[in-house]
Amino acid sequence: MTTIAQPDNVQEALFFKSLLESNGIKAYLPDEFTSQNLLPMMLSSGVKVQVEDEDAEAARAVLAQKQPT
């Protein structure tokens, strides 16, 4: 597994996961439920968005296309 993003909140992580999966890339949020039960200040490292190692490059490209310029 490769972590390709660590947004500050679970809503953004869920958006990234949905975006990746709509492009055929399976994504995982190992911190999803933990982040929903902790105060934001306790999850300072963000919510990990992970993909299979072989999908990491393609996943980063998908997310880069959706970042504001």
mmJSON file of the N, C-alpha and C atoms, coordinates in Angstrom:
{"data_MODEL":{"atom_site":{
"group_PDB":["ATOM","ATOM","ATOM","ATOM","ATOM","ATOM","ATOM","ATOM","ATOM","ATOM","ATOM","ATOM","ATOM","ATOM","ATOM","ATOM","ATOM","ATOM","ATOM","ATOM","ATOM","ATOM","ATOM","ATOM","ATOM","ATOM","ATOM","ATOM","ATOM","ATOM","ATOM","ATOM","ATOM","ATOM","ATOM","ATOM","ATOM","ATOM","ATOM","ATOM","ATOM","ATOM","ATOM","ATOM","ATOM","ATOM","ATOM","ATOM","ATOM","ATOM","ATOM","ATOM","ATOM","ATOM","ATOM","ATOM","ATOM","ATOM","ATOM","ATOM","ATOM","ATOM","ATOM","ATOM","ATOM","ATOM","ATOM","ATOM","ATOM","ATOM","ATOM","ATOM","ATOM","ATOM","ATOM","ATOM","ATOM","ATOM","ATOM","ATOM","ATOM","ATOM","ATOM","ATOM","ATOM","ATOM","ATOM","ATOM","ATOM","ATOM","ATOM","ATOM","ATOM","ATOM","ATOM","ATOM","ATOM","ATOM","ATOM","ATOM","ATOM","ATOM","ATOM","ATOM","ATOM","ATOM","ATOM","ATOM","ATOM","ATOM","ATOM","ATOM","ATOM","ATOM","ATOM","ATOM","ATOM","ATOM","ATOM","ATOM","ATOM","ATOM","ATOM","ATOM","ATOM","ATOM","ATOM","ATOM","ATOM","ATOM","ATOM","ATOM","ATOM","ATOM","ATOM","ATOM","ATOM","ATOM","ATOM","ATOM","ATOM","ATOM","ATOM","ATOM","ATOM","ATOM","ATOM","ATOM","ATOM","ATOM","ATOM","ATOM","ATOM","ATOM","ATOM","ATOM","ATOM","ATOM","ATOM","ATOM","ATOM","ATOM","ATOM","ATOM","ATOM","ATOM","ATOM","ATOM","ATOM","ATOM","ATOM","ATOM","ATOM","ATOM","ATOM","ATOM","ATOM","ATOM","ATOM","ATOM","ATOM","ATOM","ATOM","ATOM","ATOM","ATOM","ATOM","ATOM","ATOM","ATOM","ATOM","ATOM","ATOM","ATOM","ATOM","ATOM","ATOM","ATOM","ATOM","ATOM","ATOM","ATOM","ATOM","ATOM","ATOM","ATOM","ATOM"],
"id":[1,2,3,4,5,6,7,8,9,10,11,12,13,14,15,16,17,18,19,20,21,22,23,24,25,26,27,28,29,30,31,32,33,34,35,36,37,38,39,40,41,42,43,44,45,46,47,48,49,50,51,52,53,54,55,56,57,58,59,60,61,62,63,64,65,66,67,68,69,70,71,72,73,74,75,76,77,78,79,80,81,82,83,84,85,86,87,88,89,90,91,92,93,94,95,96,97,98,99,100,101,102,103,104,105,106,107,108,109,110,111,112,113,114,115,116,117,118,119,120,121,122,123,124,125,126,127,128,129,130,131,132,133,134,135,136,137,138,139,140,141,142,143,144,145,146,147,148,149,150,151,152,153,154,155,156,157,158,159,160,161,162,163,164,165,166,167,168,169,170,171,172,173,174,175,176,177,178,179,180,181,182,183,184,185,186,187,188,189,190,191,192,193,194,195,196,197,198,199,200,201,202,203,204,205,206,207],
"type_symbol":["N","C","C","N","C","C","N","C","C","N","C","C","N","C","C","N","C","C","N","C","C","N","C","C","N","C","C","N","C","C","N","C","C","N","C","C","N","C","C","N","C","C","N","C","C","N","C","C","N","C","C","N","C","C","N","C","C","N","C","C","N","C","C","N","C","C","N","C","C","N","C","C","N","C","C","N","C","C","N","C","C","N","C","C","N","C","C","N","C","C","N","C","C","N","C","C","N","C","C","N","C","C","N","C","C","N","C","C","N","C","C","N","C","C","N","C","C","N","C","C","N","C","C","N","C","C","N","C","C","N","C","C","N","C","C","N","C","C","N","C","C","N","C","C","N","C","C","N","C","C","N","C","C","N","C","C","N","C","C","N","C","C","N","C","C","N","C","C","N","C","C","N","C","C","N","C","C","N","C","C","N","C","C","N","C","C","N","C","C","N","C","C","N","C","C","N","C","C","N","C","C","N","C","C","N","C","C"],
"label_atom_id":["N","CA","C","N","CA","C","N","CA","C","N","CA","C","N","CA","C","N","CA","C","N","CA","C","N","CA","C","N","CA","C","N","CA","C","N","CA","C","N","CA","C","N","CA","C","N","CA","C","N","CA","C","N","CA","C","N","CA","C","N","CA","C","N","CA","C","N","CA","C","N","CA","C","N","CA","C","N","CA","C","N","CA","C","N","CA","C","N","CA","C","N","CA","C","N","CA","C","N","CA","C","N","CA","C","N","CA","C","N","CA","C","N","CA","C","N","CA","C","N","CA","C","N","CA","C","N","CA","C","N","CA","C","N","CA","C","N","CA","C","N","CA","C","N","CA","C","N","CA","C","N","CA","C","N","CA","C","N","CA","C","N","CA","C","N","CA","C","N","CA","C","N","CA","C","N","CA","C","N","CA","C","N","CA","C","N","CA","C","N","CA","C","N","CA","C","N","CA","C","N","CA","C","N","CA","C","N","CA","C","N","CA","C","N","CA","C","N","CA","C","N","CA","C","N","CA","C","N","CA","C","N","CA","C","N","CA","C","N","CA","C"],
"label_alt_id":[null,null,null,null,null,null,null,null,null,null,null,null,null,null,null,null,null,null,null,null,null,null,null,null,null,null,null,null,null,null,null,null,null,null,null,null,null,null,null,null,null,null,null,null,null,null,null,null,null,null,null,null,null,null,null,null,null,null,null,null,null,null,null,null,null,null,null,null,null,null,null,null,null,null,null,null,null,null,null,null,null,null,null,null,null,null,null,null,null,null,null,null,null,null,null,null,null,null,null,null,null,null,null,null,null,null,null,null,null,null,null,null,null,null,null,null,null,null,null,null,null,null,null,null,null,null,null,null,null,null,null,null,null,null,null,null,null,null,null,null,null,null,null,null,null,null,null,null,null,null,null,null,null,null,null,null,null,null,null,null,null,null,null,null,null,null,null,null,null,null,null,null,null,null,null,null,null,null,null,null,null,null,null,null,null,null,null,null,null,null,null,null,null,null,null,null,null,null,null,null,null,null,null,null,null,null,null],
"label_comp_id":["MET","MET","MET","THR","THR","THR","THR","THR","THR","ILE","ILE","ILE","ALA","ALA","ALA","GLN","GLN","GLN","PRO","PRO","PRO","ASP","ASP","ASP","ASN","ASN","ASN","VAL","VAL","VAL","GLN","GLN","GLN","GLU","GLU","GLU","ALA","ALA","ALA","LEU","LEU","LEU","PHE","PHE","PHE","PHE","PHE","PHE","LYS","LYS","LYS","SER","SER","SER","LEU","LEU","LEU","LEU","LEU","LEU","GLU","GLU","GLU","SER","SER","SER","ASN","ASN","ASN","GLY","GLY","GLY","ILE","ILE","ILE","LYS","LYS","LYS","ALA","ALA","ALA","TYR","TYR","TYR","LEU","LEU","LEU","PRO","PRO","PRO","ASP","ASP","ASP","GLU","GLU","GLU","PHE","PHE","PHE","THR","THR","THR","SER","SER","SER","GLN","GLN","GLN","ASN","ASN","ASN","LEU","LEU","LEU","LEU","LEU","LEU","PRO","PRO","PRO","MET","MET","MET","MET","MET","MET","LEU","LEU","LEU","SER","SER","SER","SER","SER","SER","GLY","GLY","GLY","VAL","VAL","VAL","LYS","LYS","LYS","VAL","VAL","VAL","GLN","GLN","GLN","VAL","VAL","VAL","GLU","GLU","GLU","ASP","ASP","ASP","GLU","GLU","GLU","ASP","ASP","ASP","ALA","ALA","ALA","GLU","GLU","GLU","ALA","ALA","ALA","ALA","ALA","ALA","ARG","ARG","ARG","ALA","ALA","ALA","VAL","VAL","VAL","LEU","LEU","LEU","ALA","ALA","ALA","GLN","GLN","GLN","LYS","LYS","LYS","GLN","GLN","GLN","PRO","PRO","PRO","THR","THR","THR"],
"label_asym_id":["A","A","A","A","A","A","A","A","A","A","A","A","A","A","A","A","A","A","A","A","A","A","A","A","A","A","A","A","A","A","A","A","A","A","A","A","A","A","A","A","A","A","A","A","A","A","A","A","A","A","A","A","A","A","A","A","A","A","A","A","A","A","A","A","A","A","A","A","A","A","A","A","A","A","A","A","A","A","A","A","A","A","A","A","A","A","A","A","A","A","A","A","A","A","A","A","A","A","A","A","A","A","A","A","A","A","A","A","A","A","A","A","A","A","A","A","A","A","A","A","A","A","A","A","A","A","A","A","A","A","A","A","A","A","A","A","A","A","A","A","A","A","A","A","A","A","A","A","A","A","A","A","A","A","A","A","A","A","A","A","A","A","A","A","A","A","A","A","A","A","A","A","A","A","A","A","A","A","A","A","A","A","A","A","A","A","A","A","A","A","A","A","A","A","A","A","A","A","A","A","A","A","A","A","A","A","A"],
"label_entity_id":["1","1","1","1","1","1","1","1","1","1","1","1","1","1","1","1","1","1","1","1","1","1","1","1","1","1","1","1","1","1","1","1","1","1","1","1","1","1","1","1","1","1","1","1","1","1","1","1","1","1","1","1","1","1","1","1","1","1","1","1","1","1","1","1","1","1","1","1","1","1","1","1","1","1","1","1","1","1","1","1","1","1","1","1","1","1","1","1","1","1","1","1","1","1","1","1","1","1","1","1","1","1","1","1","1","1","1","1","1","1","1","1","1","1","1","1","1","1","1","1","1","1","1","1","1","1","1","1","1","1","1","1","1","1","1","1","1","1","1","1","1","1","1","1","1","1","1","1","1","1","1","1","1","1","1","1","1","1","1","1","1","1","1","1","1","1","1","1","1","1","1","1","1","1","1","1","1","1","1","1","1","1","1","1","1","1","1","1","1","1","1","1","1","1","1","1","1","1","1","1","1","1","1","1","1","1","1"],
"label_seq_id":[1,1,1,2,2,2,3,3,3,4,4,4,5,5,5,6,6,6,7,7,7,8,8,8,9,9,9,10,10,10,11,11,11,12,12,12,13,13,13,14,14,14,15,15,15,16,16,16,17,17,17,18,18,18,19,19,19,20,20,20,21,21,21,22,22,22,23,23,23,24,24,24,25,25,25,26,26,26,27,27,27,28,28,28,29,29,29,30,30,30,31,31,31,32,32,32,33,33,33,34,34,34,35,35,35,36,36,36,37,37,37,38,38,38,39,39,39,40,40,40,41,41,41,42,42,42,43,43,43,44,44,44,45,45,45,46,46,46,47,47,47,48,48,48,49,49,49,50,50,50,51,51,51,52,52,52,53,53,53,54,54,54,55,55,55,56,56,56,57,57,57,58,58,58,59,59,59,60,60,60,61,61,61,62,62,62,63,63,63,64,64,64,65,65,65,66,66,66,67,67,67,68,68,68,69,69,69],
"pdbx_PDB_ins_code":[null,null,null,null,null,null,null,null,null,null,null,null,null,null,null,null,null,null,null,null,null,null,null,null,null,null,null,null,null,null,null,null,null,null,null,null,null,null,null,null,null,null,null,null,null,null,null,null,null,null,null,null,null,null,null,null,null,null,null,null,null,null,null,null,null,null,null,null,null,null,null,null,null,null,null,null,null,null,null,null,null,null,null,null,null,null,null,null,null,null,null,null,null,null,null,null,null,null,null,null,null,null,null,null,null,null,null,null,null,null,null,null,null,null,null,null,null,null,null,null,null,null,null,null,null,null,null,null,null,null,null,null,null,null,null,null,null,null,null,null,null,null,null,null,null,null,null,null,null,null,null,null,null,null,null,null,null,null,null,null,null,null,null,null,null,null,null,null,null,null,null,null,null,null,null,null,null,null,null,null,null,null,null,null,null,null,null,null,null,null,null,null,null,null,null,null,null,null,null,null,null,null,null,null,null,null,null],
"Cartn_x":[0.84,0.0,0.883,0.411,1.106,0.132,0.557,-0.247,-0.003,-1.061,-0.915,-1.41,-2.135,-2.628,-2.964,-2.937,-3.34,-4.09,-5.329,-6.106,-6.406,-6.736,-6.972,-8.29,-9.23,-10.528,-11.053,-11.953,-12.477,-13.339,-13.992,-14.823,-13.977,-12.845,-11.96,-11.363,-11.01,-10.488,-11.526,-12.776,-13.85,-14.048,-13.897,-13.981,-12.865,-11.633,-10.506,-10.749,-11.241,-11.512,-12.543,-13.605,-14.647,-14.092,-13.297,-12.693,-11.792,-10.964,-10.071,-10.865,-11.858,-12.637,-13.456,-13.873,-14.587,-13.645,-12.343,-11.336,-10.741,-11.39,-10.97,-9.825,-9.546,-8.449,-9.043,-8.842,-9.347,-8.563,-9.274,-8.641,-9.121,-8.269,-8.55,-8.311,-9.11,-8.957,-8.788,-7.579,-7.4,-7.731,-7.712,-7.994,-9.427,-10.264,-11.605,-12.398,-12.54,-13.39,-12.717,-11.415,-10.677,-10.849,-10.735,-10.823,-12.208,-13.237,-14.586,-14.848,-13.993,-14.198,-13.213,-12.246,-11.259,-11.507,-11.114,-11.159,-10.167,-10.45,-9.537,-8.104,-7.912,-6.545,-5.777,-6.483,-5.817,-5.395,-5.912,-5.577,-4.79,-3.721,-2.962,-2.266,-2.07,-1.375,-2.302,-3.587,-4.528,-5.077,-5.911,-6.567,-5.876,-5.257,-4.503,-5.426,-5.06,-5.698,-4.651,-4.951,-3.977,-4.503,-3.56,-3.863,-2.821,-3.088,-2.099,-0.858,0.314,1.575,1.596,1.093,1.147,0.202,-0.733,-1.675,-1.279,-0.195,0.168,0.396,1.138,1.444,0.169,-0.678,-1.937,-2.841,-2.873,-3.711,-3.248,-1.948,-1.428,-1.785,-1.75,-2.107,-3.578,-4.446,-5.883,-6.102,-5.472,-5.66,-5.053,-3.943,-3.296,-4.196,-4.973,-5.883,-7.009,-7.349,-8.476,-8.06,-6.75,-6.285,-6.476,-6.874,-7.045,-5.695,-5.723,-4.489,-4.303],
"Cartn_y":[-1.186,0.0,1.247,2.232,3.512,4.609,5.479,6.637,7.713,8.153,9.162,10.541,10.6,11.886,11.733,12.855,12.879,14.169,14.258,15.473,15.617,16.842,17.153,16.624,16.28,15.843,14.652,13.926,12.696,12.989,14.141,14.465,14.593,15.249,15.389,14.036,13.225,11.887,11.04,11.133,10.395,10.892,12.194,12.739,12.163,12.154,11.601,10.126,9.373,7.954,7.78,8.553,8.476,8.839,9.877,10.317,9.225,8.629,7.563,6.364,5.962,4.78,5.02,6.254,6.549,6.488,6.494,6.35,4.946,4.014,2.618,2.258,3.108,2.848,2.594,1.407,1.057,1.839,2.527,3.341,2.897,3.116,2.706,3.884,3.967,4.987,4.283,3.86,3.097,3.891,5.223,6.069,6.591,6.126,6.705,6.711,5.587,5.52,6.132,6.011,6.655,8.16,8.71,10.157,10.685,9.87,10.307,10.314,9.638,9.545,10.354,10.987,11.797,13.272,14.088,15.521,15.86,16.838,17.172,17.417,18.027,18.31,17.036,15.938,14.683,13.91,14.291,13.618,14.601,15.112,16.164,15.691,14.399,13.907,13.745,13.901,13.784,12.378,12.214,10.944,10.345,9.199,8.595,8.084,8.403,7.838,6.919,5.629,4.658,3.895,3.49,2.665,1.558,0.58,-0.469,0.187,-0.369,0.214,0.45,-0.507,-0.388,0.684,1.18,2.219,3.617,3.721,4.994,6.116,5.849,6.899,7.396,6.478,6.855,7.604,7.185,7.847,9.279,9.469,10.829,11.713,11.149,11.914,12.329,11.415,11.726,12.86,12.774,13.813,15.132,15.093,16.33,17.07,16.363,16.998,17.738,17.323,17.933,19.008,19.26,20.281,21.66,22.65,23.996,24.55,25.325,25.896,27.329],
"Cartn_z":[0.0,0.0,0.0,-0.747,-0.81,-0.415,0.489,0.869,-0.177,-0.832,-1.895,-1.48,-0.372,0.129,1.606,2.327,3.728,4.017,3.512,3.782,5.273,5.661,7.067,7.613,6.729,7.235,6.438,7.057,6.459,5.232,5.185,4.031,2.771,2.884,1.728,1.342,2.335,2.057,1.331,1.752,1.081,-0.355,-0.558,-1.917,-2.788,-2.258,-3.012,-3.339,-2.354,-2.575,-3.687,-3.647,-4.672,-6.044,-6.1,-7.349,-7.936,-7.087,-7.553,-8.046,-7.267,-7.644,-8.909,-9.153,-10.398,-11.598,-11.329,-12.373,-12.381,-11.706,-11.738,-10.817,-9.822,-8.885,-7.503,-6.978,-5.647,-4.599,-3.716,-2.68,-1.303,-0.32,1.056,1.996,3.045,4.081,5.421,5.762,6.995,8.256,8.172,9.338,9.361,8.441,8.285,9.592,10.227,11.421,12.632,12.719,13.809,13.729,12.523,12.355,12.702,12.541,12.854,14.357,15.117,16.553,17.383,16.726,17.433,17.164,18.121,17.895,16.797,15.956,14.848,15.29,16.468,16.913,17.269,17.527,17.875,16.627,15.472,14.219,13.351,13.885,13.218,11.951,11.793,10.607,9.412,9.577,8.479,8.327,7.321,7.028,5.797,5.958,4.859,3.756,2.513,1.329,0.706,0.657,0.171,-1.035,-1.886,-3.046,-3.124,-3.962,-4.204,-4.807,-4.493,-4.953,-6.46,-7.214,-8.678,-9.221,-8.406,-8.832,-8.364,-7.618,-6.981,-7.99,-9.039,-10.017,-10.696,-11.122,-11.773,-10.802,-9.546,-8.544,-8.298,-8.202,-8.016,-9.208,-10.407,-11.602,-11.572,-11.147,-11.053,-10.058,-8.892,-7.874,-8.32,-9.03,-9.501,-10.476,-11.262,-12.224,-11.526,-10.321,-9.608,-8.62,-8.481,-7.563,-8.202,-7.391,-7.947,-8.426,-9.469,-10.015,-9.599],
"occupancy":[1.0,1.0,1.0,1.0,1.0,1.0,1.0,1.0,1.0,1.0,1.0,1.0,1.0,1.0,1.0,1.0,1.0,1.0,1.0,1.0,1.0,1.0,1.0,1.0,1.0,1.0,1.0,1.0,1.0,1.0,1.0,1.0,1.0,1.0,1.0,1.0,1.0,1.0,1.0,1.0,1.0,1.0,1.0,1.0,1.0,1.0,1.0,1.0,1.0,1.0,1.0,1.0,1.0,1.0,1.0,1.0,1.0,1.0,1.0,1.0,1.0,1.0,1.0,1.0,1.0,1.0,1.0,1.0,1.0,1.0,1.0,1.0,1.0,1.0,1.0,1.0,1.0,1.0,1.0,1.0,1.0,1.0,1.0,1.0,1.0,1.0,1.0,1.0,1.0,1.0,1.0,1.0,1.0,1.0,1.0,1.0,1.0,1.0,1.0,1.0,1.0,1.0,1.0,1.0,1.0,1.0,1.0,1.0,1.0,1.0,1.0,1.0,1.0,1.0,1.0,1.0,1.0,1.0,1.0,1.0,1.0,1.0,1.0,1.0,1.0,1.0,1.0,1.0,1.0,1.0,1.0,1.0,1.0,1.0,1.0,1.0,1.0,1.0,1.0,1.0,1.0,1.0,1.0,1.0,1.0,1.0,1.0,1.0,1.0,1.0,1.0,1.0,1.0,1.0,1.0,1.0,1.0,1.0,1.0,1.0,1.0,1.0,1.0,1.0,1.0,1.0,1.0,1.0,1.0,1.0,1.0,1.0,1.0,1.0,1.0,1.0,1.0,1.0,1.0,1.0,1.0,1.0,1.0,1.0,1.0,1.0,1.0,1.0,1.0,1.0,1.0,1.0,1.0,1.0,1.0,1.0,1.0,1.0,1.0,1.0,1.0,1.0,1.0,1.0,1.0,1.0,1.0],
"B_iso_or_equiv":[0.0,0.0,0.0,0.0,0.0,0.0,0.0,0.0,0.0,0.0,0.0,0.0,0.0,0.0,0.0,0.0,0.0,0.0,0.0,0.0,0.0,0.0,0.0,0.0,0.0,0.0,0.0,0.0,0.0,0.0,0.0,0.0,0.0,0.0,0.0,0.0,0.0,0.0,0.0,0.0,0.0,0.0,0.0,0.0,0.0,0.0,0.0,0.0,0.0,0.0,0.0,0.0,0.0,0.0,0.0,0.0,0.0,0.0,0.0,0.0,0.0,0.0,0.0,0.0,0.0,0.0,0.0,0.0,0.0,0.0,0.0,0.0,0.0,0.0,0.0,0.0,0.0,0.0,0.0,0.0,0.0,0.0,0.0,0.0,0.0,0.0,0.0,0.0,0.0,0.0,0.0,0.0,0.0,0.0,0.0,0.0,0.0,0.0,0.0,0.0,0.0,0.0,0.0,0.0,0.0,0.0,0.0,0.0,0.0,0.0,0.0,0.0,0.0,0.0,0.0,0.0,0.0,0.0,0.0,0.0,0.0,0.0,0.0,0.0,0.0,0.0,0.0,0.0,0.0,0.0,0.0,0.0,0.0,0.0,0.0,0.0,0.0,0.0,0.0,0.0,0.0,0.0,0.0,0.0,0.0,0.0,0.0,0.0,0.0,0.0,0.0,0.0,0.0,0.0,0.0,0.0,0.0,0.0,0.0,0.0,0.0,0.0,0.0,0.0,0.0,0.0,0.0,0.0,0.0,0.0,0.0,0.0,0.0,0.0,0.0,0.0,0.0,0.0,0.0,0.0,0.0,0.0,0.0,0.0,0.0,0.0,0.0,0.0,0.0,0.0,0.0,0.0,0.0,0.0,0.0,0.0,0.0,0.0,0.0,0.0,0.0,0.0,0.0,0.0,0.0,0.0,0.0],
"pdbx_formal_charge":[null,null,null,null,null,null,null,null,null,null,null,null,null,null,null,null,null,null,null,null,null,null,null,null,null,null,null,null,null,null,null,null,null,null,null,null,null,null,null,null,null,null,null,null,null,null,null,null,null,null,null,null,null,null,null,null,null,null,null,null,null,null,null,null,null,null,null,null,null,null,null,null,null,null,null,null,null,null,null,null,null,null,null,null,null,null,null,null,null,null,null,null,null,null,null,null,null,null,null,null,null,null,null,null,null,null,null,null,null,null,null,null,null,null,null,null,null,null,null,null,null,null,null,null,null,null,null,null,null,null,null,null,null,null,null,null,null,null,null,null,null,null,null,null,null,null,null,null,null,null,null,null,null,null,null,null,null,null,null,null,null,null,null,null,null,null,null,null,null,null,null,null,null,null,null,null,null,null,null,null,null,null,null,null,null,null,null,null,null,null,null,null,null,null,null,null,null,null,null,null,null,null,null,null,null,null,null],
"auth_seq_id":[1,1,1,2,2,2,3,3,3,4,4,4,5,5,5,6,6,6,7,7,7,8,8,8,9,9,9,10,10,10,11,11,11,12,12,12,13,13,13,14,14,14,15,15,15,16,16,16,17,17,17,18,18,18,19,19,19,20,20,20,21,21,21,22,22,22,23,23,23,24,24,24,25,25,25,26,26,26,27,27,27,28,28,28,29,29,29,30,30,30,31,31,31,32,32,32,33,33,33,34,34,34,35,35,35,36,36,36,37,37,37,38,38,38,39,39,39,40,40,40,41,41,41,42,42,42,43,43,43,44,44,44,45,45,45,46,46,46,47,47,47,48,48,48,49,49,49,50,50,50,51,51,51,52,52,52,53,53,53,54,54,54,55,55,55,56,56,56,57,57,57,58,58,58,59,59,59,60,60,60,61,61,61,62,62,62,63,63,63,64,64,64,65,65,65,66,66,66,67,67,67,68,68,68,69,69,69],
"auth_comp_id":["MET","MET","MET","THR","THR","THR","THR","THR","THR","ILE","ILE","ILE","ALA","ALA","ALA","GLN","GLN","GLN","PRO","PRO","PRO","ASP","ASP","ASP","ASN","ASN","ASN","VAL","VAL","VAL","GLN","GLN","GLN","GLU","GLU","GLU","ALA","ALA","ALA","LEU","LEU","LEU","PHE","PHE","PHE","PHE","PHE","PHE","LYS","LYS","LYS","SER","SER","SER","LEU","LEU","LEU","LEU","LEU","LEU","GLU","GLU","GLU","SER","SER","SER","ASN","ASN","ASN","GLY","GLY","GLY","ILE","ILE","ILE","LYS","LYS","LYS","ALA","ALA","ALA","TYR","TYR","TYR","LEU","LEU","LEU","PRO","PRO","PRO","ASP","ASP","ASP","GLU","GLU","GLU","PHE","PHE","PHE","THR","THR","THR","SER","SER","SER","GLN","GLN","GLN","ASN","ASN","ASN","LEU","LEU","LEU","LEU","LEU","LEU","PRO","PRO","PRO","MET","MET","MET","MET","MET","MET","LEU","LEU","LEU","SER","SER","SER","SER","SER","SER","GLY","GLY","GLY","VAL","VAL","VAL","LYS","LYS","LYS","VAL","VAL","VAL","GLN","GLN","GLN","VAL","VAL","VAL","GLU","GLU","GLU","ASP","ASP","ASP","GLU","GLU","GLU","ASP","ASP","ASP","ALA","ALA","ALA","GLU","GLU","GLU","ALA","ALA","ALA","ALA","ALA","ALA","ARG","ARG","ARG","ALA","ALA","ALA","VAL","VAL","VAL","LEU","LEU","LEU","ALA","ALA","ALA","GLN","GLN","GLN","LYS","LYS","LYS","GLN","GLN","GLN","PRO","PRO","PRO","THR","THR","THR"],
"auth_asym_id":["A","A","A","A","A","A","A","A","A","A","A","A","A","A","A","A","A","A","A","A","A","A","A","A","A","A","A","A","A","A","A","A","A","A","A","A","A","A","A","A","A","A","A","A","A","A","A","A","A","A","A","A","A","A","A","A","A","A","A","A","A","A","A","A","A","A","A","A","A","A","A","A","A","A","A","A","A","A","A","A","A","A","A","A","A","A","A","A","A","A","A","A","A","A","A","A","A","A","A","A","A","A","A","A","A","A","A","A","A","A","A","A","A","A","A","A","A","A","A","A","A","A","A","A","A","A","A","A","A","A","A","A","A","A","A","A","A","A","A","A","A","A","A","A","A","A","A","A","A","A","A","A","A","A","A","A","A","A","A","A","A","A","A","A","A","A","A","A","A","A","A","A","A","A","A","A","A","A","A","A","A","A","A","A","A","A","A","A","A","A","A","A","A","A","A","A","A","A","A","A","A","A","A","A","A","A","A"],
"auth_atom_id":["N","CA","C","N","CA","C","N","CA","C","N","CA","C","N","CA","C","N","CA","C","N","CA","C","N","CA","C","N","CA","C","N","CA","C","N","CA","C","N","CA","C","N","CA","C","N","CA","C","N","CA","C","N","CA","C","N","CA","C","N","CA","C","N","CA","C","N","CA","C","N","CA","C","N","CA","C","N","CA","C","N","CA","C","N","CA","C","N","CA","C","N","CA","C","N","CA","C","N","CA","C","N","CA","C","N","CA","C","N","CA","C","N","CA","C","N","CA","C","N","CA","C","N","CA","C","N","CA","C","N","CA","C","N","CA","C","N","CA","C","N","CA","C","N","CA","C","N","CA","C","N","CA","C","N","CA","C","N","CA","C","N","CA","C","N","CA","C","N","CA","C","N","CA","C","N","CA","C","N","CA","C","N","CA","C","N","CA","C","N","CA","C","N","CA","C","N","CA","C","N","CA","C","N","CA","C","N","CA","C","N","CA","C","N","CA","C","N","CA","C","N","CA","C","N","CA","C","N","CA","C","N","CA","C","N","CA","C","N","CA","C"],
"pdbx_PDB_model_num":[1,1,1,1,1,1,1,1,1,1,1,1,1,1,1,1,1,1,1,1,1,1,1,1,1,1,1,1,1,1,1,1,1,1,1,1,1,1,1,1,1,1,1,1,1,1,1,1,1,1,1,1,1,1,1,1,1,1,1,1,1,1,1,1,1,1,1,1,1,1,1,1,1,1,1,1,1,1,1,1,1,1,1,1,1,1,1,1,1,1,1,1,1,1,1,1,1,1,1,1,1,1,1,1,1,1,1,1,1,1,1,1,1,1,1,1,1,1,1,1,1,1,1,1,1,1,1,1,1,1,1,1,1,1,1,1,1,1,1,1,1,1,1,1,1,1,1,1,1,1,1,1,1,1,1,1,1,1,1,1,1,1,1,1,1,1,1,1,1,1,1,1,1,1,1,1,1,1,1,1,1,1,1,1,1,1,1,1,1,1,1,1,1,1,1,1,1,1,1,1,1,1,1,1,1,1,1]
}}}
